[in-house]
Amino acid sequence: MTHSTVSLYPLLEQALLCRHVEEKLLLAERLFQDWRAGSLARLAADPPYALPEAGRPERPELVHPAKVPRRGLSTRQGHGALLHAIAHIEFNAVNLALDAAWRFRDMPDGFVDDWLRVAAEEAGHFRLLQGRLRELGFAYGDFPAHDGLWTMTRKTDHDAMIRMALVPRVLEARGLDVTPGIQRRLAAIGDAASVAVLDIILRDEIGHVQIGNRWFCELCRQRGLEPQAAFRRLLDEYAMQLHPGDYNLPAREAAGFFADELAALARLGEQPADA
């Protein structure tokens, strides 16, 4: 990084708290460009604080996950609702990545670089899905959504290792698992354009989960912890369970999961869903 007088952290905070969708996307993308150009420095700043809510627009209405309507793809509404749900995840992911770069200030420059890149890529994902929604006659905010991802961000805001374990390694990795099934459903109704968008997102998300895996393992190494044992302990501590179902084992392997974990997930995937 060059000797710059422009501080990264106020700009990160501005992007994180921004409530306007298009402005937030532009700020996230510009932050990564300016960081890579060497025009931002990690100057001393006020310490990060607990953030009950990141900046988001008034809509979509946030409801309990169980109250998000599930519609089949046989109608335009159902088609739009599915793409909207994925777009909402990507919008949240912009905030999650910005928060990681803003919050964990004892981490090295490589950590900041990784999460600024993730934020910019997630902004790109949101734009792609926003375009598909528009083509169906919808906009972001037209359907209710839930706040599960940001809830986990609040629960892990005190420790980078726990954040890396429970957000990339659990919540975002689950996205790797479910995407192929969503693509098959979209292909069945002839939506090749959305399938292609999800190809791009899946490729990038493997990289994002791999970043989380790498930093989790590095933080475990620094603390003298065995990563797989530490991960199992955190799952128990935060009452998060891995359930029977389809696991995208090739994607998880590419994202850096251990062979022992992949074997355990393969066994879990063979169990009936109600086991």
C-alpha positions as CSV (number, residue, x, y, z in Angstrom):
1,M,0.0,0.0,0.0
2,T,1.2,3.5,-0.8
3,H,1.4,6.2,1.9
4,S,-2.1,7.6,1.6
5,T,-3.9,10.1,3.8
6,V,-7.3,8.7,2.9
7,S,-8.5,6.4,5.6
8,L,-10.2,3.2,4.7
9,Y,-12.4,2.8,7.8
10,P,-14.8,5.9,7.5
11,L,-15.4,4.9,3.9
12,L,-16.1,1.3,4.9
13,E,-18.5,2.5,7.6
14,Q,-20.2,4.8,5.0
15,A,-20.8,1.8,2.7
16,L,-21.9,-0.5,5.4
17,L,-24.5,1.9,6.8
18,C,-25.7,3.2,3.4
19,R,-29.4,2.4,3.0
20,H,-29.7,3.0,-0.7
21,V,-29.2,-0.1,-2.8
22,E,-27.5,1.4,-5.9
23,E,-25.3,3.7,-3.8
24,K,-24.2,0.8,-1.5
25,L,-23.2,-1.3,-4.6
26,L,-21.2,1.5,-6.1
27,L,-19.5,2.2,-2.7
28,A,-18.5,-1.4,-2.3
29,E,-17.1,-1.7,-5.8
30,R,-15.2,1.6,-5.5
31,L,-13.7,0.6,-2.1
32,F,-12.2,-2.5,-3.6
33,Q,-10.9,-0.6,-6.7
34,D,-9.4,2.2,-4.5
35,W,-7.9,-0.3,-2.1
36,R,-6.2,-2.2,-4.9
37,A,-5.0,1.0,-6.4
38,G,-3.2,1.8,-3.1
39,S,-5.2,5.0,-2.5
40,L,-6.6,3.9,0.9
41,A,-4.7,3.3,4.1
42,R,-5.7,1.6,7.4
43,L,-5.3,4.8,9.5
44,A,-6.3,4.9,13.1
45,A,-10.0,5.2,13.5
46,D,-12.7,4.9,16.2
47,P,-13.1,1.3,17.3
48,P,-15.9,-0.7,15.7
49,Y,-19.1,-1.0,17.6
50,A,-22.0,-3.4,17.8
51,L,-24.2,-2.9,14.8
52,P,-27.8,-4.0,15.3
53,E,-28.6,-3.5,11.7
54,A,-26.6,-2.8,8.5
55,G,-27.8,-0.2,6.1
56,R,-30.7,-1.5,4.0
57,P,-33.7,-0.1,2.2
58,E,-37.1,0.1,3.8
59,R,-38.2,-2.8,1.6
60,P,-38.2,-5.7,1.5
61,E,-40.2,-6.2,4.7
62,L,-38.3,-8.5,7.0
63,V,-40.3,-11.4,8.5
64,H,-39.5,-14.6,10.4
65,P,-37.9,-17.2,8.1
66,A,-40.9,-19.4,8.5
67,K,-43.2,-16.6,7.2
68,V,-41.3,-16.1,4.0
69,P,-43.9,-17.4,1.4
70,R,-42.8,-20.4,-0.6
71,R,-44.3,-20.5,-4.0
72,G,-43.9,-22.9,-6.9
73,L,-42.2,-21.9,-10.1
74,S,-45.3,-22.5,-12.2
75,T,-46.3,-18.9,-11.8
76,R,-44.5,-15.6,-12.5
77,Q,-44.9,-14.6,-8.9
78,G,-43.3,-17.8,-7.7
79,H,-40.5,-17.5,-10.2
80,G,-39.9,-13.9,-9.1
81,A,-40.1,-14.9,-5.4
82,L,-37.3,-17.4,-5.8
83,L,-35.0,-15.0,-7.6
84,H,-35.8,-12.3,-5.0
85,A,-34.8,-14.6,-2.2
86,I,-31.4,-15.3,-3.8
87,A,-31.0,-11.5,-4.5
88,H,-31.7,-10.8,-0.8
89,I,-29.0,-13.2,0.2
90,E,-26.5,-11.5,-2.1
91,F,-27.4,-8.1,-0.8
92,N,-26.9,-9.3,2.8
93,A,-23.6,-10.8,1.6
94,V,-22.4,-7.4,0.6
95,N,-23.0,-6.1,4.1
96,L,-21.4,-9.2,5.7
97,A,-18.2,-8.8,3.7
98,L,-18.0,-5.0,4.4
99,D,-18.5,-5.7,8.1
100,A,-15.7,-8.3,8.2
101,A,-13.3,-5.8,6.6
102,W,-14.5,-2.9,8.9
103,R,-14.8,-4.8,12.2
104,F,-11.7,-7.1,12.6
105,R,-9.0,-4.5,12.6
106,D,-6.2,-6.7,14.1
107,M,-6.3,-8.9,11.0
108,P,-3.6,-8.4,8.3
109,D,-4.0,-6.5,5.0
110,G,-4.7,-9.8,3.2
111,F,-7.9,-10.2,5.2
112,V,-9.1,-6.7,4.3
113,D,-8.2,-7.4,0.6
114,D,-10.1,-10.6,0.6
115,W,-13.3,-9.3,2.1
116,L,-13.3,-6.1,0.0
117,R,-13.0,-8.3,-3.1
118,V,-15.9,-10.4,-1.8
119,A,-18.0,-7.3,-1.2
120,A,-17.4,-6.1,-4.7
121,E,-18.2,-9.5,-6.2
122,E,-21.4,-9.9,-4.1
123,A,-22.5,-6.5,-5.4
124,G,-22.0,-7.8,-8.9
125,H,-24.1,-10.9,-8.1
126,F,-26.9,-8.7,-6.8
127,R,-26.8,-6.7,-10.0
128,L,-27.2,-9.8,-12.1
129,L,-30.2,-11.0,-10.1
130,Q,-31.7,-7.6,-10.1
131,G,-31.5,-7.6,-13.9
132,R,-33.3,-11.0,-14.0
133,L,-36.0,-9.7,-11.6
134,R,-36.6,-6.6,-13.8
135,E,-37.0,-8.8,-16.9
136,L,-39.8,-10.6,-15.0
137,G,-41.4,-7.3,-14.0
138,F,-40.3,-7.2,-10.4
139,A,-37.9,-5.2,-8.3
140,Y,-35.9,-5.9,-5.1
141,G,-38.2,-5.2,-2.2
142,D,-41.4,-6.6,-3.9
143,F,-41.4,-9.8,-1.7
144,P,-40.8,-10.3,2.0
145,A,-37.5,-11.6,3.2
146,H,-35.8,-12.7,6.4
147,D,-32.8,-11.5,8.4
148,G,-31.0,-14.8,9.2
149,L,-27.6,-13.9,7.7
150,W,-27.3,-10.6,9.5
151,T,-28.5,-12.2,12.8
152,M,-25.5,-14.5,12.6
153,T,-23.3,-11.5,11.9
154,R,-24.4,-9.9,15.2
155,K,-23.7,-13.1,17.1
156,T,-20.2,-13.4,15.8
157,D,-19.1,-9.7,15.9
158,H,-16.7,-10.3,18.8
159,D,-14.3,-12.8,17.2
160,A,-13.0,-13.2,13.6
161,M,-12.5,-16.9,14.1
162,I,-16.1,-17.5,15.1
163,R,-17.3,-15.3,12.2
164,M,-15.2,-17.3,9.7
165,A,-16.5,-20.6,11.1
166,L,-20.2,-19.9,11.2
167,V,-20.8,-17.6,8.3
168,P,-18.6,-18.8,5.4
169,R,-18.2,-22.4,6.6
170,V,-21.9,-22.9,7.5
171,L,-24.3,-20.4,6.0
172,E,-22.4,-19.6,2.8
173,A,-21.3,-23.2,2.3
174,R,-25.0,-24.1,2.4
175,G,-25.4,-22.0,-0.7
176,L,-23.0,-24.2,-2.5
177,D,-25.2,-27.2,-1.7
178,V,-28.5,-25.8,-2.7
179,T,-27.6,-24.0,-5.9
180,P,-27.5,-27.0,-8.3
181,G,-31.0,-28.0,-7.2
182,I,-32.3,-24.4,-7.8
183,Q,-30.6,-24.5,-11.2
184,R,-32.4,-27.7,-12.1
185,R,-35.7,-26.2,-11.1
186,L,-35.1,-23.1,-13.2
187,A,-33.9,-25.1,-16.2
188,A,-37.1,-27.1,-16.0
189,I,-39.2,-24.0,-16.6
190,G,-36.8,-22.8,-19.4
191,D,-35.1,-20.0,-17.5
192,A,-31.6,-20.6,-19.0
193,A,-30.6,-16.9,-18.3
194,S,-31.0,-17.4,-14.5
195,V,-29.2,-20.7,-14.6
196,A,-26.3,-18.9,-16.3
197,V,-26.3,-16.2,-13.6
198,L,-26.2,-18.9,-10.9
199,D,-23.2,-20.5,-12.7
200,I,-21.3,-17.3,-12.1
201,I,-22.5,-17.0,-8.5
202,L,-21.6,-20.6,-7.7
203,R,-18.1,-20.2,-9.2
204,D,-17.4,-17.0,-7.1
205,E,-19.0,-18.4,-3.9
206,I,-16.7,-21.4,-3.9
207,G,-13.9,-18.8,-3.7
208,H,-15.7,-16.9,-1.0
209,V,-16.1,-20.0,1.2
210,Q,-12.5,-20.9,0.5
211,I,-11.4,-17.5,1.9
212,G,-13.4,-18.1,5.0
213,N,-11.9,-21.6,5.4
214,R,-8.4,-20.3,4.9
215,W,-8.8,-17.5,7.6
216,F,-10.5,-19.9,10.0
217,C,-7.7,-22.3,9.7
218,E,-5.1,-19.6,10.1
219,L,-6.8,-18.2,13.2
220,C,-7.0,-21.7,14.6
221,R,-3.3,-22.2,14.0
222,Q,-2.5,-18.9,15.7
223,R,-4.5,-20.0,18.8
224,G,-3.1,-23.6,18.8
225,L,-6.5,-25.1,17.9
226,E,-7.2,-28.1,15.7
227,P,-9.6,-26.7,13.1
228,Q,-12.0,-29.6,12.8
229,A,-12.4,-30.0,16.6
230,A,-12.8,-26.2,17.0
231,F,-15.4,-26.1,14.3
232,R,-17.4,-28.9,15.9
233,R,-17.2,-27.2,19.3
234,L,-18.6,-23.9,17.8
235,L,-21.4,-25.8,16.1
236,D,-22.4,-27.1,19.5
237,E,-21.9,-23.8,21.3
238,Y,-24.1,-21.9,18.8
239,A,-26.7,-24.7,18.4
240,M,-26.1,-25.1,14.7
241,Q,-26.6,-28.5,13.2
242,L,-25.7,-30.0,9.9
243,H,-28.8,-31.8,8.6
244,P,-29.3,-34.7,6.2
245,G,-29.7,-33.5,2.7
246,D,-27.8,-32.9,-0.6
247,Y,-24.2,-31.6,-0.1
248,N,-22.2,-30.3,-3.1
249,L,-19.1,-32.2,-2.2
250,P,-17.0,-31.2,-5.3
251,A,-17.7,-27.5,-4.5
252,R,-16.9,-27.9,-0.8
253,E,-13.7,-29.7,-1.7
254,A,-12.7,-26.9,-4.0
255,A,-13.6,-24.5,-1.2
256,G,-11.1,-26.1,1.1
257,F,-13.1,-28.4,3.4
258,F,-11.1,-31.3,4.9
259,A,-11.3,-34.8,3.6
260,D,-12.7,-36.0,7.0
261,E,-15.5,-33.4,6.8
262,L,-16.4,-34.3,3.3
263,A,-16.6,-38.0,4.2
264,A,-18.9,-37.1,7.2
265,L,-21.1,-34.9,4.9
266,A,-21.3,-37.7,2.4
267,R,-22.6,-40.0,5.1
268,L,-25.0,-37.3,6.2
269,G,-26.2,-36.8,2.7
270,E,-27.1,-40.5,2.4
271,Q,-29.5,-40.3,5.4
272,P,-33.2,-39.6,4.8
273,A,-34.1,-36.0,5.3
274,D,-36.3,-36.8,8.3
275,A,-33.6,-38.8,10.1
